[in-house]
Amino acid sequence: MSDLLELKNIECRYQQHVAVQDVSMHVKQGALICLLGPSGCGKTTVLRAIAGFEPVLNGEIILNGVTISRPGYTLAPEQRHLGMVFQDYALFPHMDVNANIAFGLRNLPAGSRKEITARMLEVVGLQGLGGRYPHELSGGQQQRVALARALAPRPAIILMDEPFSNLDVDMRERLSLEVRDILKSQGTTGILVTHDQHEAFALGDQIGVMHEGRILQWDTPYNLYHEPASRFVADFIGQGIFLRGTLLTPDTVQTEIGVIKGNRAYDWPSGAQVDLLVRPDDIVHDDAAPMRAEVIQKAFKGAEIMYTLRLPTGSKVLSMFPSHHNHAIGEQVGIKIEVDHMVAFRC
């Protein structure tokens, strides 16, 4: 399948500041991708360049085989046939839901507008609410209206800029899964920009982690978590700590918690000093284990409890226990190490 959208080494600047540098990516029809990173990393600038709101100083943006951005040329946003879903929903307060959804259908006959609007209300689960006004809806319902409005003209791609950030945590995660289902059911290609990895993991088939204007790793959520390509990605994705160790063989590291043998080999010399990434799921609760650790912090998360544990050496690790294992601060607990994915960085 050919690419629907391609970015070739694009660069964007704000005056003398380089906001995006040498960014390339390929997006196929029906794919859901995310640009993930901290504030100021350039992810929104990439989205704005795709939308036609920002020019590119170098590189090229190609949509359906046609160049829509290159140095000195930017096809107008309204000619790109892209849908936008914004952080603040951008609904028209004086229009009811039906009118908001039908806004981009003004050139169609009245009967077609009504039919498409009714279908979009059903797609986003808001049947019967077409006569309400935005202020009468919850935040989640308003976001569904914004999505329906963006989907109604059947755009080539839906662009979403931090669309769930105004919602509470539970609603954010639930709605991101719902939006994924909606876009997949419609066969619509989507690009999400977010700083929240839970949103990115819930929605994205592929994720590009950005830092300082560049994409550091383009991968699946699973690989970003278990096989981070850089220390920044390892720090940014998930939770974990680094333990200092010594490389014994290409796939074996001596650490203060014992010798750890992993699933990958490194080409550093024997004796090299490394930092080993240890995730909460690498530290397993086991009352019968000889290794003990002291509970120094705990965070209840419903089905699980995140414990911060102090090892006998003084180092700290994180571990997720089933919530019925409710240990007190200061208590000694048994743990064992199960590092299925070894990730190390040379010191």
JOPEGI-V209349 format. One line per field, one symbol per residue. ss: DSSP state (2 for helix, 1 for strand, 0 for the rest). A space follows every 10 residues. Layout:
ss->???
This chain:
ss->0011111111 1111001111 1111111100 0111110000 0022222222 2000000111 1110011111 0011002220 0111100000 0000012222 2222200002 2222222222 2220000000 0012220022 2222222222 2200001111 1000000022 2222222222 2222220011 1111002222 2220011111 1001111110 2222220000 2222220000 1111111110 0111100111 1000000000 0011111102 2211100000 0111111111 0001111111 1000011111 1100000000 0111111000 0001110
